[in-house]
């Protein structure tokens, strides 16, 4: 009985300590498609100087051409359906889709297309690209961190995962309602999962 208790305690400690659910491996070069159910684009703004308000976009699609040996030769193209926007307020979610915000009916997608990748250390890179919102295109930069790679135990697809952060000015893209009461600066935090094709 004591041995059983000790074994259970050891297993519980391993789970709490964050023991990996599967063996991570090195990323593989190839063409990857975004896995949309585990990819999120989270945005945050300062609301009237009182609170940081957060929402997200989902159902993201796109393609990553990953060169694991020479990351600078990698490229990324992402499409974000504007109508996927979600907040904790149904009223605000509806307003954000309207023509004085994102105008989802006229501009259904936001896109990001990389123009350069500069590796800064083995797990980090600066990705510069063209962000298009409401038909307006601007150069933007994201700090990208490699999380891990391996075979997804659920669908058996070889998967690579990244997180990216950046800051944009929403007024640059014609989304200026309530500036400066709701901050012009928008913080982005992106979780990206990509599944290898072929």
N, C-alpha and C positions, 0 to 999 in steps of 0.2 A: 504493500500500500504506500509506503514511504517512497519507494522508487517511482511508482506511478505519479505521485504528487510532484516529485522533483522533475520528472519528464514533462509533465504538464506545465509546470512553472517555467522551465527552460523554453518550451515552445512559445508560451505567452510572452516571455521577455524578448524572444527573437522577433515576434511580430510587432511588438511595441517599439523595439529598437529600429524597425524599418528594414528588416532582412528582405532582400530582393525577392520578388515573386518569380523571377526567371533570370537566367544568366544573360547579362547585357553583353553585347559584342560591339565591334567597331562598325561604323557606318559603311555601307556599300555604295559604290558609284552606280548611277543608273537614273532612270526616269521614275518619279514618284507622283502619285496623285494625292491631293489632300483628302484625309479621312474626316468627313464633315461632322460626324457625331462627337468627336473629341477635339475639335478645333473651335476656338472662340476668340472673338475680338472684343475685348473689354475696354470701355472708355470711361474716363472720370473727369468731371469739371467741378470747380469751386462754386458753390451755390450761395450767392449773396454774402460771401465771406463767413458763412456759418458752418457749412458742412461740405464734405466732398460727396458728390452724387455720382453714382455709377450705373451704367447700363451695358448692354452687350449686343453684338451681332452674331448670328449663327448661320448654318447652312452654307458655309464658305466652300468654294471650289477653287481648283487651280492645279498647277503643275510645278514641280521642282525638278530641275535637271541638276543632280548632285554629282560633283567631281570630288570624291573623298580625298584623292591624292593631291589635287590642286584646287582648293576651295574657290580661288579667285575666278575659276572658269565655270563655276556654278551659276545658275540663273533661276529666277522665281517669277511666276505670274499668278496673281490671286484675284478672284472675283468675290465680292461681298454683296449679297442681295440686301438692299436698304430696307426692304419691307420686313426683314427678319429682326429689326431692332426691338429690344425688350427693356423695360424698366419695371420698377415695383409699382408704378402708377399706370393703370390702363388709359387714363385720360392723357397723360404725358406721352405714352407710347404712340397713341393715335396722333397727337400733335406733331411729333417728330417726323411722321411720314407725310405731313401736309406740305403745301407748296412754299410756306414761309420758313420751313426748316429744310429737310432733305429732299422734298418734292419727289417722293418715290414713284409717283405715277409717270412723271416725265423723265426721271433719271433713276431707273430701277436698280442700277448696280454702281458700286464703288469699286475701283480696281487699283492694284499696285503691281507695277512691272519693274523688276530690278534692272539697274544699269551697271552696277559694280558690286563686288563682294571683296572686302578687305579683311583678311584674317588677322586678329590681334593676339591670340594665343590659341593653344590647342582646342579650346572649347568655345571660343568667342569670335565674333566677326562684326564688322560694321557693314550693313547692307544699305546701299543708296538706290533709290528708284523713283519712279514717277507715280504719284498718287493722284487719282482722278475722282472727284466728288462733284456732283451736280454739273458734270460736263467741264469742270475746271481742273486743269492738270498742273501740279506743282512738284518740284523735286523735294523729297523727304528722306530722312535717314533713320534707320532702326538699329538698335543694338541687339544682336541676336546671340543667344546662348544655347549651345547644344546640350540637351538633357540626356539622351540615350538612344540606343538602337538595339534591335533584337526582333525575334519572331513573336508576334502578338499571340498569346496562348489561346485567345478566343477565336480569332478567324484565321490563324496560322499565316498571316501576311507579314513579311519583313517590314518593319516600321521604324522610322526615325522620328524623334520628337525634339522640338525647339521651343524656346520662349523668346519673345521679342518685346522690346519696350521703346517708346519714343514719345515725342511731344509735337503736336501740330497746332497751328492757329486756325480755328474754324472759320474765321472771317475771310481767310485767304480763299476759301471755297464757297463763299456766298452764304454761309450759315452764321449770320451775325445777330440774330434776334436776342435781345436782352443783354448784349455786351454793354458795359462791363459787369453788370450785376451777376450774370452767370459768366464765368471766366471765358475769355477768348482762347486761352491755352487749354488744350485737351490732352490728357495723359492717356497713352495707349499701352495696354498690356495684352499680348497675344500669345495664346497657347496653340501651337501648330503640330498636328500629327500627320505624317505622310506615309503612304503605303507604296512599296515598290511594285512597279508594273512589269508584266512579262516574266 
